[in-house]
Amino acid sequence: MPLNIAVLASGRGSNLEAILEAIAAGKLDVTVKLVLVNVANAGAIEIAKRFGVPHALVANAGMPRKEHEVKVIEELKKHELDFVVLAGYMRVLSPQFLAEFKDSEGFFRVINIHPSLLPSFPGIRGYEEAYEYGVKVAGVTVHLVDERVDHGPILAQASFNREADDTLETFKARGLSIEHDLYPQVLQDISTKGVSFFSRVKDDTSDLKTEKETATR
């Protein structure tokens, strides 16, 4: 049985597109049951339409956070979901929201991708801050979400070197390319390994980080 997910996005939707392309190519055994956006002009909507995926807009502008989250949960609960996948969703999820997706082992079935090697450079400017700091190695993290921002059990990390002639634009572009490879790979791991994958996160997170770490092609 394929994994059923909803994808939440706020922007152009490049990671959503990478996921849908991997599904179309037969590389990812996942069904996207819903794409939900919170911004009316988000590019993710057009990507969902192009791939024939159900989509919904739950705009947050002018709406209290709690009320908005209730509406988002209502949309998500219309579908039988295994996971909620964040793909550039620019909202911090409350503990009350996460509690709706808590599994029997105590994890929240919400996954995020972050543009740095966490715990370094949390926040939305991960690539920018890494570049400005002058790191020699940067990267991407896929992790389970918890009540803290850009925190939670790490599922996979992939690194890339900073080149001498990098600009911020080339630096970010290389990171984004890795994101587009890594996110579908992790979702496929979850789809094939199921709950046992998460029991390993719980029992030995450090070993999982090492085993899943991916080198730049």
N, C-alpha and C positions, 0 to 999 in steps of 0.2 A: 504494500500500500504506500503510495507516495505521501510525503509529508505535506500537510496543509498549512499554509502560512498566509498571513496578511502582511503587506509591506506598507509602512508609514513613511511619507516623504514630505518635504516642504519646498524643494527646489527643482533643479533640472532633471533629477532622476537618473543619473548615470549609473549608479549601482543597481537600481531597479532594472535598467536596460540590460546590464551585464547578467543579472539573474535570469531575466526572461530569455535572453539569447542563449544562455547555457541550457535552459529547459528545451528551447526549440531545437538545439543541436543534439539533444539526447544525452547531454553530459550531466544533467541534474534531475533527479527523480523527486521533484517537488511540484506541488500545485499552488499557484498563487490564487487564493480565493477572493482576495480583495486588495486593491490599492487605495489607500486613504490618504488624502492630502489636507493640509490646514490652510493653504494659501491658494486663492482662486486661480492665479496665473502660473501655478507650478507646472514645470515641464513634464513632471511625472504623469500628469493626467493624459497628455498626448501620447506618451509612451504606452500607457495602459490601453488606450483606445487602439493604437496600432497593433498591439498584440492580442486584442480582443479579451482583455482581462476586466472583470467588474471593477468599478471605481466609484469613489464617493468623495465629496468635498464636505468637510466639517470645519468651516472657517472659524478661527479663534478671535479675529479682530473685534474688539469691543465687548468680548464675552469674558466673564470671570473664569479663572482657571478651572475651578471645580465644576462649573456648569459645562464647560467645554469638554472636560475629560469624561463626564457622564455621557455626553452625546457620542463621543468617540467609542466608548465602551459599548454603547447600545448598537452602534454599527458593527463593531467587531463580533459581538455576541450573536449576530444573525448568522454567523458561519461557524462551522466546527473546525476550530483552529488548533494546531499543535504548537505553533510559535507565532509571535509577533516579531517582525524583522524591521528594525529601524534603518532607513537608508537616507541619511541627510534630513532627519526629522528634527527640526529646530525647536523642540519643546522639551523641557525637563519633566519627566514623568514623576508624579507624586507617589508616595507609598500606597495610597489608596488605590491608585490606578494599577500599580504592580501587583497588589494583593489579588486582583481579579484573575491573574495569570500565574498564580503560585502552584507549583506541582507538589506531589506527595513527599518529595525529598527536600523540600524547602527552597528550591530555586524558583526564580521567576522565569517563565518561558518567554523572555523578551531578549532579543539579541541586537547588539549594536556593533558598528564598525567605526573605529576612531583613527584619525590621521596622525598617529604617533606610536611609539613603543611605550605604552603605558607601563608604569605609572608616570613616566616623563611626559611633560607638556599636555596636561589635560586641558579641556576647553576647546572652543570652536576654532582657535587659531593654532592648531597643532603644528601644521607644516610651517606656518609663518614664524612661530616662536622657535622651532627647531632650527630653521634657516638663520634667523637673526642671532641665535645663540652660537652658531658656528659648529654645530655637531658634524662629525665625520661620518656617522652612520645614523640614518633615520629609519622610519618604518611605519607599519600599520598594525593595528590590533583589532581582533574580533573577540568580543567578550559577552558574557551574560550580564544583563543589567541588574543592579541592585539599588538600594535606596540612596546611594551616594552617586554624585555626578562623575561619569567616566571612570567607573569602578565596577568591580565584580569579577568573578572567575574568568580567567583568560582562556579562550579556546584555541587561538592561533595568533602567531605574530610572524610578520615577514619584514625583512630589512632590505635597505638599499643604501649604497654609498653615495656620499655627496662628492660630486666631481668638481675639479678645480675651476672649470668654466661655467658652473651652474649659475643660472639666475633663479630668482624665486619661482618664475614661471616654469622653467624646465625641471626644477626640483619638485614642485607640486605635481607636474604632469607625470613624472616617473612614479610618484607615490600613488596617484590616482589609477595608473595602469595596474599597479600591484593590487590595489583594492578590488579592481574588477576581476582579477584572477582569484584572489583569496576568498572573497565572500561566497561565491558559488561553491568553491572547494569545501569550505567549512559546512555549508548547508548540506552538501552531499554526504559528508562524514556523519552529520547528525541523522540524515535520512537512513543511512545504511547501518549505523551503529546503535541508534536508538538510546534507550535509557542507560545502557552500560557505558556509553560515552560520557554521560554526565556523572555517573558514579565514580569514574576515574578522576574527573575534575574535583569531586568532593574528597576523594581519598588521597590523591597525590597530584596536586595542581602543578608543582614544580616540574615533575616528570612530564606532564602533558605539554607544558610550555616548550620544553626542550624537544620533545618528539615531534611536535607540530610546527616548530619553527622552520620557515621556508627561506631558502636563499634566492636572491634575485637572479632571474634568468639572464 
